[in-house]
C-alpha cells in the first residue's frame, strides 16, 4: 500500500514506487495487484519491457484479472 501513497504517472516518484512494489512482490510473488502496480510504476520510469513482464506474470497467475490485461494493452 505504501507505493500507492506516491503520485502515479509522475516520473519524479517512479523510483520510490518501484522499490515499494518490488518489496511487495518479493514478499507475495503471486499477488497480481502488486505485480500490476509494479508494472505501472515501471511504465512511469520508462522501463516498458520490465512492465510488460509484470503484466504478463499477473495474467499468467490470474487470467481474469482485467486490470493487468488493460495495462498490457
JODA-V40157 format. One line per field, one symbol per residue. psi: psi as a letter, one per 20 degrees, with the letter a starting at -180 (. if undefined). burial: # if it has 9 or more other ideal C-beta (glycine too) atoms within 8 Angstrom, else .. Layout:
BEGIN
psi = ???
burial = ???
END
This chain:
BEGIN
psi = hhhiiqprkphhjggggggghhgghhhmijohgggghggghhghijmhghggggghgghghnijnhgggghh.
burial = ..#..#.#.#..##.###.###.##.....##.############....##########.#...#..##.##.
END
